[in-house]
Amino acid sequence: MRYALTRFTAAALSASCAALMCIATPALAQDKVDPIAGDGGLVEQACGTSREQVRVDSTSVAGMSVCFTLTAPTGWVAVNITGSYGVVNNLTVPVAVAFKLPDGAVYFQQVIQPGQVKSVDVDRRGSTIVELQVTPVATPNGASTATLTPSGQAPNYVTLRSAGRINPGHVMRLSWSGVKLSLLDRNSGFNDRLDASFKVVPALDSSQCVSLESAAYPGTYLTMNTTGAVSALTNPDTRAATWCPTAAETTPTGVYLANAANQARILTAGADATVTTATSRTTESVWFTDQALALPGK
């Protein structure tokens, strides 16, 4: 069912949502959507304030709609809008919307053209919108923009970017063929970017180091096996899934990541776009730590 481009009243939105079999309106709806991250180019604005807005229709927000507008030519914002069932793009440029199942970790992305209305209702249960983006947006290409600090009250998601000369600008990501290096940036597809994002958590071996949990596959950790190869595993050996960062004191000034199971072995970018470990500290063993290319929502 398509719904009109014009802004519905709350009653009309409720009727439309009922027709789409959306989830029930919660007793307490959000008055405002708090952004998780963003670059300031795409910000929340009261619906109807201007003609050029992208509107998310959701049963979880007050008035059943929340709107965003551009303050710059491009922009992105990471959010967590549950109960979402439709998006109206009244901007003059396309907007990419990433969303997921309401109770899972399966993600989708739709590019909505100016003037278009798209359903984001997943299996007639609504969805959780996690990102809105108008490209092309900026991507880190210099020094680190984040730290390997374990998650506290707010999760810390990072992307590891090779600082070496063989694969400059390539980031570490999970793929069907294992842990690889890929030339991704913030304008790449959402699922690819999420595969290159990791949550920094307290070390699984309870040491003062850290572990790296996949943002795309919760419960899966970056791990070294007994031969020094790197993979992503669930229920790994805790020491093998623990990494100890130290600052690289020479250019490039990123970090080394030694494995707790054998601290002589350092996470290293390989010549064939692989990620492995090595016993020598070279520029290929240096990593820049960036704010994650994609965030999974809450």
TORKOL-4160 file (C-alpha; in steps of 0.2 Angstrom, whole numbers, padded with zeros to 4 digits, m for minus):
298
<pt num="1" X="0000" Y="0000" Z="0000"/>
<pt num="2" X="0007" Y="0017" Z="m0005"/>
<pt num="3" X="0002" Y="0032" Z="0006"/>
<pt num="4" X="0001" Y="0050" Z="0000"/>
<pt num="5" X="0016" Y="0062" Z="m0001"/>
<pt num="6" X="0007" Y="0075" Z="0009"/>
<pt num="7" X="0008" Y="0075" Z="0027"/>
<pt num="8" X="m0005" Y="0065" Z="0036"/>
<pt num="9" X="m0014" Y="0069" Z="0052"/>
<pt num="10" X="m0010" Y="0058" Z="0067"/>
<pt num="11" X="m0027" Y="0049" Z="0064"/>
<pt num="12" X="m0023" Y="0046" Z="0046"/>
<pt num="13" X="m0006" Y="0040" Z="0050"/>
<pt num="14" X="m0013" Y="0028" Z="0062"/>
<pt num="15" X="m0026" Y="0022" Z="0050"/>
<pt num="16" X="m0012" Y="0019" Z="0037"/>
<pt num="17" X="m0001" Y="0010" Z="0049"/>
<pt num="18" X="m0016" Y="m0001" Z="0054"/>
<pt num="19" X="m0019" Y="m0005" Z="0036"/>
<pt num="20" X="m0001" Y="m0010" Z="0034"/>
<pt num="21" X="m0002" Y="m0020" Z="0050"/>
<pt num="22" X="0011" Y="m0011" Z="0059"/>
<pt num="23" X="0016" Y="m0014" Z="0077"/>
<pt num="24" X="0005" Y="m0006" Z="0090"/>
<pt num="25" X="0009" Y="0012" Z="0096"/>
<pt num="26" X="0018" Y="0012" Z="0112"/>
<pt num="27" X="0011" Y="0021" Z="0127"/>
<pt num="28" X="0026" Y="0033" Z="0128"/>
<pt num="29" X="0032" Y="0039" Z="0111"/>
<pt num="30" X="0048" Y="0048" Z="0109"/>
<pt num="31" X="0046" Y="0067" Z="0108"/>
<pt num="32" X="0063" Y="0069" Z="0099"/>
<pt num="33" X="0075" Y="0057" Z="0091"/>
<pt num="34" X="0092" Y="0058" Z="0099"/>
<pt num="35" X="0106" Y="0055" Z="0086"/>
<pt num="36" X="0119" Y="0042" Z="0090"/>
<pt num="37" X="0132" Y="0050" Z="0078"/>
<pt num="38" X="0133" Y="0061" Z="0063"/>
<pt num="39" X="0142" Y="0075" Z="0054"/>
<pt num="40" X="0129" Y="0088" Z="0056"/>
<pt num="41" X="0124" Y="0089" Z="0038"/>
<pt num="42" X="0107" Y="0080" Z="0041"/>
<pt num="43" X="0098" Y="0085" Z="0057"/>
<pt num="44" X="0081" Y="0083" Z="0065"/>
<pt num="45" X="0069" Y="0097" Z="0061"/>
<pt num="46" X="0050" Y="0099" Z="0066"/>
<pt num="47" X="0040" Y="0092" Z="0053"/>
<pt num="48" X="0032" Y="0105" Z="0041"/>
<pt num="49" X="0045" Y="0118" Z="0046"/>
<pt num="50" X="0051" Y="0118" Z="0028"/>
<pt num="51" X="0046" Y="0110" Z="0012"/>
<pt num="52" X="0063" Y="0101" Z="0009"/>
<pt num="53" X="0063" Y="0087" Z="0022"/>
<pt num="54" X="0064" Y="0068" Z="0023"/>
<pt num="55" X="0050" Y="0061" Z="0034"/>
<pt num="56" X="0051" Y="0045" Z="0044"/>
<pt num="57" X="0034" Y="0038" Z="0049"/>
<pt num="58" X="0035" Y="0028" Z="0065"/>
<pt num="59" X="0023" Y="0022" Z="0078"/>
<pt num="60" X="0037" Y="0025" Z="0091"/>
<pt num="61" X="0038" Y="0044" Z="0090"/>
<pt num="62" X="0026" Y="0058" Z="0095"/>
<pt num="63" X="0015" Y="0063" Z="0081"/>
<pt num="64" X="0020" Y="0047" Z="0072"/>
<pt num="65" X="0032" Y="0056" Z="0061"/>
<pt num="66" X="0050" Y="0063" Z="0063"/>
<pt num="67" X="0058" Y="0074" Z="0050"/>
<pt num="68" X="0076" Y="0078" Z="0045"/>
<pt num="69" X="0083" Y="0092" Z="0034"/>
<pt num="70" X="0100" Y="0096" Z="0026"/>
<pt num="71" X="0111" Y="0110" Z="0033"/>
<pt num="72" X="0124" Y="0106" Z="0020"/>
<pt num="73" X="0125" Y="0099" Z="0003"/>
<pt num="74" X="0127" Y="0081" Z="0010"/>
<pt num="75" X="0126" Y="0073" Z="0027"/>
<pt num="76" X="0123" Y="0058" Z="0037"/>
<pt num="77" X="0115" Y="0053" Z="0054"/>
<pt num="78" X="0115" Y="0037" Z="0064"/>
<pt num="79" X="0099" Y="0035" Z="0073"/>
<pt num="80" X="0088" Y="0021" Z="0081"/>
<pt num="81" X="0070" Y="0024" Z="0076"/>
<pt num="82" X="0060" Y="0009" Z="0080"/>
<pt num="83" X="0042" Y="0005" Z="0074"/>
<pt num="84" X="0046" Y="0013" Z="0057"/>
<pt num="85" X="0035" Y="0009" Z="0042"/>
<pt num="86" X="0038" Y="0022" Z="0029"/>
<pt num="87" X="0049" Y="0036" Z="0022"/>
<pt num="88" X="0044" Y="0051" Z="0012"/>
<pt num="89" X="0058" Y="0060" Z="0003"/>
<pt num="90" X="0054" Y="0078" Z="0000"/>
<pt num="91" X="0072" Y="0083" Z="m0002"/>
<pt num="92" X="0079" Y="0088" Z="m0019"/>
<pt num="93" X="0092" Y="0074" Z="m0018"/>
<pt num="94" X="0092" Y="0055" Z="m0015"/>
<pt num="95" X="0093" Y="0049" Z="0003"/>
<pt num="96" X="0099" Y="0032" Z="0008"/>
<pt num="97" X="0090" Y="0024" Z="0022"/>
<pt num="98" X="0097" Y="0009" Z="0032"/>
<pt num="99" X="0085" Y="m0001" Z="0042"/>
<pt num="100" X="0084" Y="m0018" Z="0051"/>
<pt num="101" X="0072" Y="m0031" Z="0057"/>
<pt num="102" X="0064" Y="m0025" Z="0073"/>
<pt num="103" X="0071" Y="m0040" Z="0083"/>
<pt num="104" X="0086" Y="m0045" Z="0074"/>
<pt num="105" X="0102" Y="m0041" Z="0065"/>
<pt num="106" X="0097" Y="m0042" Z="0047"/>
<pt num="107" X="0100" Y="m0025" Z="0038"/>
<pt num="108" X="0093" Y="m0018" Z="0022"/>
<pt num="109" X="0096" Y="m0001" Z="0013"/>
<pt num="110" X="0085" Y="0008" Z="0001"/>
<pt num="111" X="0090" Y="0023" Z="m0009"/>
<pt num="112" X="0074" Y="0034" Z="m0010"/>
<pt num="113" X="0073" Y="0047" Z="m0024"/>
<pt num="114" X="0067" Y="0065" Z="m0022"/>
<pt num="115" X="0048" Y="0065" Z="m0021"/>
<pt num="116" X="0047" Y="0046" Z="m0018"/>
<pt num="117" X="0038" Y="0037" Z="m0004"/>
<pt num="118" X="0045" Y="0020" Z="0001"/>
<pt num="119" X="0039" Y="0007" Z="0014"/>
<pt num="120" X="0052" Y="0001" Z="0026"/>
<pt num="121" X="0040" Y="m0011" Z="0035"/>
<pt num="122" X="0048" Y="m0027" Z="0038"/>
<pt num="123" X="0037" Y="m0043" Z="0038"/>
<pt num="124" X="0023" Y="m0031" Z="0043"/>
<pt num="125" X="0031" Y="m0028" Z="0060"/>
<pt num="126" X="0039" Y="m0012" Z="0057"/>
<pt num="127" X="0058" Y="m0009" Z="0057"/>
<pt num="128" X="0072" Y="0000" Z="0065"/>
<pt num="129" X="0080" Y="0014" Z="0055"/>
<pt num="130" X="0098" Y="0015" Z="0059"/>
<pt num="131" X="0105" Y="0028" Z="0047"/>
<pt num="132" X="0100" Y="0042" Z="0035"/>
<pt num="133" X="0113" Y="0048" Z="0022"/>
<pt num="134" X="0114" Y="0060" Z="0008"/>
<pt num="135" X="0131" Y="0056" Z="m0002"/>
<pt num="136" X="0145" Y="0059" Z="m0005"/>
<pt num="137" X="0150" Y="0062" Z="0013"/>
<pt num="138" X="0168" Y="0064" Z="0020"/>
<pt num="139" X="0178" Y="0048" Z="0025"/>
<pt num="140" X="0193" Y="0048" Z="0037"/>
<pt num="141" X="0210" Y="0048" Z="0027"/>
<pt num="142" X="0222" Y="0054" Z="0039"/>
<pt num="143" X="0226" Y="0050" Z="0057"/>
<pt num="144" X="0215" Y="0041" Z="0069"/>
<pt num="145" X="0198" Y="0048" Z="0073"/>
<pt num="146" X="0194" Y="0036" Z="0087"/>
<pt num="147" X="0202" Y="0026" Z="0101"/>
<pt num="148" X="0202" Y="0008" Z="0106"/>
<pt num="149" X="0193" Y="0012" Z="0123"/>
<pt num="150" X="0182" Y="m0002" Z="0129"/>
<pt num="151" X="0163" Y="0001" Z="0128"/>
<pt num="152" X="0156" Y="0010" Z="0143"/>
<pt num="153" X="0139" Y="0017" Z="0145"/>
<pt num="154" X="0139" Y="0021" Z="0126"/>
<pt num="155" X="0146" Y="0007" Z="0114"/>
<pt num="156" X="0162" Y="0012" Z="0105"/>
<pt num="157" X="0162" Y="0006" Z="0087"/>
<pt num="158" X="0177" Y="0008" Z="0077"/>
<pt num="159" X="0184" Y="0003" Z="0060"/>
<pt num="160" X="0203" Y="m0002" Z="0058"/>
<pt num="161" X="0211" Y="0006" Z="0043"/>
<pt num="162" X="0228" Y="0000" Z="0036"/>
<pt num="163" X="0242" Y="0013" Z="0038"/>
<pt num="164" X="0254" Y="0003" Z="0028"/>
<pt num="165" X="0260" Y="0006" Z="0010"/>
<pt num="166" X="0254" Y="m0010" Z="0002"/>
<pt num="167" X="0235" Y="m0007" Z="0005"/>
<pt num="168" X="0233" Y="0012" Z="0010"/>
<pt num="169" X="0216" Y="0017" Z="0015"/>
<pt num="170" X="0210" Y="m0001" Z="0015"/>
<pt num="171" X="0199" Y="m0006" Z="0030"/>
<pt num="172" X="0198" Y="m0023" Z="0039"/>
<pt num="173" X="0181" Y="m0032" Z="0036"/>
<pt num="174" X="0173" Y="m0048" Z="0038"/>
<pt num="175" X="0168" Y="m0058" Z="0022"/>
<pt num="176" X="0163" Y="m0075" Z="0017"/>
<pt num="177" X="0181" Y="m0079" Z="0013"/>
<pt num="178" X="0187" Y="m0073" Z="0030"/>
<pt num="179" X="0195" Y="m0057" Z="0037"/>
<pt num="180" X="0200" Y="m0046" Z="0022"/>
<pt num="181" X="0205" Y="m0029" Z="0018"/>
<pt num="182" X="0193" Y="m0019" Z="0007"/>
<pt num="183" X="0193" Y="m0002" Z="m0001"/>
<pt num="184" X="0177" Y="0005" Z="0008"/>
<pt num="185" X="0172" Y="0022" Z="0013"/>
<pt num="186" X="0157" Y="0030" Z="0021"/>
<pt num="187" X="0148" Y="0030" Z="0004"/>
<pt num="188" X="0149" Y="0012" Z="0002"/>
<pt num="189" X="0134" Y="0000" Z="0004"/>
<pt num="190" X="0128" Y="0000" Z="0022"/>
<pt num="191" X="0130" Y="m0019" Z="0025"/>
<pt num="192" X="0148" Y="m0018" Z="0018"/>
<pt num="193" X="0152" Y="m0004" Z="0030"/>
<pt num="194" X="0144" Y="m0014" Z="0044"/>
<pt num="195" X="0156" Y="m0029" Z="0040"/>
<pt num="196" X="0170" Y="m0017" Z="0043"/>
<pt num="197" X="0164" Y="m0011" Z="0060"/>
<pt num="198" X="0169" Y="m0018" Z="0077"/>
<pt num="199" X="0163" Y="m0015" Z="0095"/>
<pt num="200" X="0178" Y="m0012" Z="0107"/>
<pt num="201" X="0174" Y="m0022" Z="0122"/>
<pt num="202" X="0183" Y="m0027" Z="0138"/>
<pt num="203" X="0196" Y="m0041" Z="0135"/>
<pt num="204" X="0188" Y="m0058" Z="0135"/>
<pt num="205" X="0203" Y="m0064" Z="0145"/>
<pt num="206" X="0199" Y="m0051" Z="0159"/>
<pt num="207" X="0216" Y="m0042" Z="0156"/>
<pt num="208" X="0219" Y="m0024" Z="0153"/>
<pt num="209" X="0218" Y="m0026" Z="0134"/>
<pt num="210" X="0203" Y="m0026" Z="0123"/>
<pt num="211" X="0193" Y="m0038" Z="0112"/>
<pt num="212" X="0185" Y="m0033" Z="0095"/>
<pt num="213" X="0167" Y="m0039" Z="0093"/>
<pt num="214" X="0159" Y="m0039" Z="0075"/>
<pt num="215" X="0145" Y="m0025" Z="0073"/>
<pt num="216" X="0137" Y="m0035" Z="0060"/>
<pt num="217" X="0137" Y="m0052" Z="0069"/>
<pt num="218" X="0136" Y="m0049" Z="0088"/>
<pt num="219" X="0145" Y="m0063" Z="0098"/>
<pt num="220" X="0158" Y="m0065" Z="0085"/>
<pt num="221" X="0176" Y="m0059" Z="0089"/>
<pt num="222" X="0192" Y="m0056" Z="0079"/>
<pt num="223" X="0203" Y="m0070" Z="0084"/>
<pt num="224" X="0221" Y="m0077" Z="0080"/>
<pt num="225" X="0223" Y="m0096" Z="0079"/>
<pt num="226" X="0238" Y="m0106" Z="0084"/>
<pt num="227" X="0247" Y="m0104" Z="0067"/>
<pt num="228" X="0245" Y="m0085" Z="0068"/>
<pt num="229" X="0230" Y="m0084" Z="0055"/>
<pt num="230" X="0216" Y="m0072" Z="0059"/>
<pt num="231" X="0198" Y="m0076" Z="0058"/>
<pt num="232" X="0181" Y="m0071" Z="0066"/>
<pt num="233" X="0174" Y="m0084" Z="0079"/>
<pt num="234" X="0160" Y="m0086" Z="0091"/>
<pt num="235" X="0165" Y="m0094" Z="0108"/>
<pt num="236" X="0184" Y="m0091" Z="0104"/>
<pt num="237" X="0198" Y="m0095" Z="0116"/>
<pt num="238" X="0198" Y="m0079" Z="0126"/>
<pt num="239" X="0216" Y="m0075" Z="0125"/>
<pt num="240" X="0217" Y="m0078" Z="0106"/>
<pt num="241" X="0202" Y="m0066" Z="0105"/>
<pt num="242" X="0211" Y="m0052" Z="0115"/>
<pt num="243" X="0222" Y="m0039" Z="0107"/>
<pt num="244" X="0234" Y="m0027" Z="0116"/>
<pt num="245" X="0236" Y="m0010" Z="0108"/>
<pt num="246" X="0252" Y="0000" Z="0109"/>
<pt num="247" X="0256" Y="0016" Z="0100"/>
<pt num="248" X="0267" Y="0016" Z="0085"/>
<pt num="249" X="0280" Y="0029" Z="0089"/>
<pt num="250" X="0286" Y="0032" Z="0072"/>
<pt num="251" X="0277" Y="0038" Z="0056"/>
<pt num="252" X="0263" Y="0032" Z="0053"/>
<pt num="253" X="0257" Y="0036" Z="0071"/>
<pt num="254" X="0244" Y="0023" Z="0073"/>
<pt num="255" X="0243" Y="0008" Z="0084"/>
<pt num="256" X="0250" Y="m0010" Z="0085"/>
<pt num="257" X="0239" Y="m0024" Z="0090"/>
<pt num="258" X="0248" Y="m0038" Z="0099"/>
<pt num="259" X="0238" Y="m0054" Z="0102"/>
<pt num="260" X="0237" Y="m0059" Z="0120"/>
<pt num="261" X="0240" Y="m0078" Z="0116"/>
<pt num="262" X="0257" Y="m0074" Z="0109"/>
<pt num="263" X="0262" Y="m0055" Z="0111"/>
<pt num="264" X="0276" Y="m0058" Z="0098"/>
<pt num="265" X="0263" Y="m0059" Z="0085"/>
<pt num="266" X="0256" Y="m0042" Z="0078"/>
<pt num="267" X="0240" Y="m0039" Z="0068"/>
<pt num="268" X="0247" Y="m0036" Z="0050"/>
<pt num="269" X="0240" Y="m0031" Z="0033"/>
<pt num="270" X="0245" Y="m0044" Z="0020"/>
<pt num="271" X="0250" Y="m0041" Z="0002"/>
<pt num="272" X="0235" Y="m0050" Z="m0005"/>
<pt num="273" X="0222" Y="m0041" Z="0005"/>
<pt num="274" X="0223" Y="m0053" Z="0019"/>
<pt num="275" X="0224" Y="m0049" Z="0037"/>
<pt num="276" X="0236" Y="m0060" Z="0047"/>
<pt num="277" X="0249" Y="m0058" Z="0061"/>
<pt num="278" X="0268" Y="m0056" Z="0060"/>
<pt num="279" X="0282" Y="m0056" Z="0072"/>
<pt num="280" X="0290" Y="m0040" Z="0066"/>
<pt num="281" X="0283" Y="m0023" Z="0068"/>
<pt num="282" X="0283" Y="m0014" Z="0051"/>
<pt num="283" X="0272" Y="m0001" Z="0043"/>
<pt num="284" X="0260" Y="m0015" Z="0038"/>
<pt num="285" X="0257" Y="m0018" Z="0056"/>
<pt num="286" X="0251" Y="m0001" Z="0060"/>
<pt num="287" X="0232" Y="0003" Z="0060"/>
<pt num="288" X="0222" Y="0019" Z="0061"/>
<pt num="289" X="0207" Y="0018" Z="0072"/>
<pt num="290" X="0192" Y="0027" Z="0065"/>
<pt num="291" X="0174" Y="0030" Z="0070"/>
<pt num="292" X="0165" Y="0015" Z="0063"/>
<pt num="293" X="0160" Y="0017" Z="0045"/>
<pt num="294" X="0142" Y="0010" Z="0051"/>
<pt num="295" X="0133" Y="0009" Z="0067"/>
<pt num="296" X="0121" Y="m0006" Z="0070"/>
<pt num="297" X="0108" Y="0004" Z="0081"/>
<pt num="298" X="0103" Y="m0001" Z="0098"/>
